[in-house]
Every structure is written in structure tokens, then in C-alpha cells.
Amino acid sequence: MAQSEEKTELPSDHKKQKAREEGNVGKSQEVTGFLALLFGFGIIFFLFPFLVDRIKSLFVYVMKFSLDDFDNIGTLNLAIFIIKESVIVIAPIFLVLMIAVIAGNVAQFGFLITIKTIIPKFSKINMITGFKNVMSLKKILDGLLITLKVSITLSLGFFIFLGFLQEIPNIAFLNIFSQLIWLKDKALILGSILLILFFFMAAFDFYIRRKQYIQSLKMTKQEVKDEYKQLQGNPQIRARIRQTMRKMSSRKMLSNVSKATVVVTNPTHYAVALKFVLHEDIAPIVIAKGTDLLAIKIKEIAREYNIPIREQPKLARELYKLCDIDDYIPQELFRAVAQVLQTTEQIASQMK
């Protein structure tokens, strides 16, 4: 019994879609972080001349201020200028980072908007469950992975930065703009090395998160069966629905027997009701057919409405086999049906 309850089956497309609608998707924050870092470095180096010009203008503007300028109006103007320049410098970087975060998420699980993840669920407020979640093996492993990644990053960055420190004494004698150029070059080296490291970290984290996501959605064999029944319908219910539809169809079909011109039988197992109105129908039409009990019912209705019944075993079987309800009879049966209709008309004329 315990074995049957193990979640050994891969999640179905329906379960993954349902989880997606609830905001439960497989994603890695490392991938998003890597793209944000990549785009961030890219926009900074792309706009570096522009950023240097803005910082230069800010520096020159501040340096022009003297102690006499620091009155209420001067201080306000200085604050407005600093805020404006800061926004001009930060806005493109912020915009690119926002695009990178959106792109990182869309690249992993597509475009998705849902509010279910932010709707509070009071059923989840449980101290025991919360403590179990905090102390779960998954959380512990996640903590160890984060610690390992931070340690590797800091160690690598520290050793690279130590090499840069040896150049500091010489850089200290350069003007601020030369120092910015030196800082740009070193940042490019450091950023490139860290980006390579973060790329492999993101790829590894994405692989782990996807496995965890699939593992969390795995199903038991019973869940697979229940879902199939839910989607396809219970076989017993479907059989009952088909039976009901057949009954409704039979009732409608039997109601058409009263409009028949003749009923062809074999004589007990088959009955086919034909309708043909001269100058109205292009050919005889099958308006009802049945076997066994249904055939008996068709003949009973035919007798009730004084509709001729003709015993033609071979023709009855052929009509039943080749025609559906509301079908014109096939061309190869025209002669045989015409003879039946002619005989029926002759008998009706004699009775009159």
C-alpha cells in the first residue's frame, strides 16, 4: 500500500498547467540575477562616456559653490541639480535592470500574470508546518548552496582585488578622470570573471531548480488515474450518458415512423422505415431503422398508423447496413425500393 502511494509518476501536462495558473513555476533566481548583472554591466560600459560627462558636470557644479552660495536658494538649487543628475544617471541603468529581470523570468517559464501567489492563505499559518518548512532538507540544502556560492564569489573577488591594490599607489597621483578610466578597466576585468562564474552558477542552479520543481509535482499512480477519470470522465458515467443519448435518439427516430411511406422488414430482426413523397423527395429517405426490440417497436408504430409493412429480408439488411438516419437510399438499391413502393401503391389503390 505504501508503495502505491509513492510519487513515482512524472507530472501530467494538466497538473503542470494547473500549477502554472497558481503561480507555481520552475525558476531560478540565479538566472535572473545573472541576466540582471550582465545587462547592468553592459549598460554601464555602453553609457560610460555619457556617465562620465554627467558625473563631471556634477563635480564641476558642486566645486563652483562657495560658502557664500549656501543660503536657502543656493542650497535648494544644489539639491535640485544633484537629484536631477542622479536620476539621469540612474534611470537608464534601472530601466535596463528591470527589463533584464522580466526577461530572465519570461525566458524560464514564459509570460505569466497571476495574483494567486500574493493572495494570503490563512490555512498556511501554522507554526508546526512553518517550522517543518524552515527545517526541511530542501531549505537546508538551499542554505548550503547559497553559502557555497557566496563564499566562492567573495574569495575569487578578493584575490582579484588584491592584485588591483598593488596599482593603487600609482593611481593615487592621477586626476579623477584618469582614475575613472582605470576603475572602468579593472571593473571590466573583474566583471567579466564574475560573469563567467555566475553563468556556471546560474546554469547549475537552474538545473537543480527544475529537478526540484518536477519532483514536487510528481504524482502517485492513483492520482494519475483520478486525473484521467476527471478529464476523460468516469467510464460508467460516460456509458450512462451514451445510453441516455441513444434513448433520446431512439425516441426521436420512433416519432418519425408515423411519417413513413413504407416499412421494410426481414421479417423479425430488421426494420427500416422509408419516406418518399412524389415531386417532393428526390429519392426515398431512411427516417428510422432498428434491430430486434427496436424493429418490433417500429412495426408496432407502423401498424398503429396503418403504414404498409413489406417483408424483404435482403433489402432490409442492405438498407440497415448502408444507410444512416435521414440518408437517401444508395443508387444500387433504387430498383429494389422502387418495386416495394410500386407494390405498396398498387395495394393501396386496390384497397381504395
QUIMOUR-V386107 format. One record per run of one state. SS is the DSSP state (A for helix, B for strand, O for the rest). FROM is the first residue (numbers start at 0). LEN is the number of residues. Records with the same first field share a line. If there is no record, write none. Layout:
SS = FROM-LEN / FROM-LEN
This chain:
O = 0-8 / 9-3 / 21-7 / 46-1 / 63-3 / 69-2 / 109-12 / 124-2 / 134-2 / 165-2 / 171-4 / 217-1 / 219-1 / 232-2 / 259-2 / 265-4 / 275-9 / 304-3 / 311-1 / 322-5 / 328-2 / 351-1
B = 8-1 / 218-1 / 261-4 / 269-6 / 284-7 / 307-4 / 327-1
A = 12-9 / 28-18 / 47-16 / 66-3 / 71-38 / 121-3 / 126-8 / 136-29 / 167-4 / 175-42 / 220-12 / 234-25 / 291-13 / 312-10 / 330-21
